[in-house]
Amino acid sequence: MSHKQDFGSDLGAIFMTGRRLSTWVPAGLCIGLGAGLIATAQKVEHYEIASYGSARDWAEQLGLPEHAQMLEQTLIEEKHADKLLTEISHTANATAAV
């Protein structure tokens, strides 16, 4: 199975972007590759944030507070991961630009 089949077309396309990036970037530009892979990871986080946020809202609207609370906790974790990736990307992008 391809990544698209495993994860759906949107998330699969994001994974394939990261995979193609690793073959497009010449070996001497590893710093640029790192910045690109971090950007790809952030795309995944943004996809997950949107998905968990929507699911949490639906759970609230359906009167499922325990499910909404669980999804809210996962959403907080995903936002934290995105914040860490943002901090890392500032360093990686600055280094890649030199």
N, C-alpha and C positions, 0 to 999 in steps of 0.2 A: 504494500500500500504506500502511496505517496503521502507526503505531509499534508497536502490538501485534503486527501481522503480521511486522514486521521483527525484533523482539527477543524475542518470546515474551510471553505474557500478563503475567507478573510484572514483568519489566523494562519492558515497554511501559506498564503501569499507572503505574510510577514516573515515566517520562518524561511521561506525560500529566498527572500531578499537577503537575509543574513547569510544563508548558505552560498548564494551567488557572490556576495560581497567578498567572502573568503577566497574565492577563486579569481576574482577580478583584480584584487589589490596585489601588486608585485611584492615579492618577499622582502625587499628593502624598505617597504613602507608599513611595517608592522604597527607603528604608532597610529597611522591613519586607519588601519584595519580595526584596532581597538576602539577608536572613536566611533567607527561605523557599526561595530557590533554592539556597543553600548546604546547607540541610537535605535538599533533593532530591538534590543531588550526593552527599551522604554516604550516602543510601539506596542509590544506585547503587554506591558503593564497598563498602558492606556486602554487597550482593548479589554483587559480584565476589569479595570476600574469601571468602565462603562457597563460591562455585563453585570458585575456584582451590584452596582448602584441601581440598575434597572430591576434586577431580581429582588433586591431589598424593598424597593418601592412597591413592586407587585405584591410581595408578601404582606406589607403593611396594608395595602388596599384590600387584600383578601382576608384580613383579620387574622393573620398568622404571626403574632408578635414574637414568638420564640424563633421562628425561621428568620424573621426580619432582623432580630438581634444577632443571630449567627452570621447572617450575610453582612451586617454592619461591621462586625468584628473582622471578617475577611476583607472587607473594603478598606478598613483602617490599615490592615497589614499591607495590602497592595499599594496604598498611597504612601506608606512608609518606604516600601521597596522602591517606588518611583522617586521619592525624595533622595534616597541614597544614590540611585543611578544618576540623578541630576547632579549631585555633588561630585561624583566620580567623573561625569562627562565634562564638567567645567575644567578639571585638571587634564583629562585626555584631549579635549579639544584645544586647549591652550598649548599643550605639548605638541600636538599634531600640526598646529599652525606655524610653529617655529621652523 
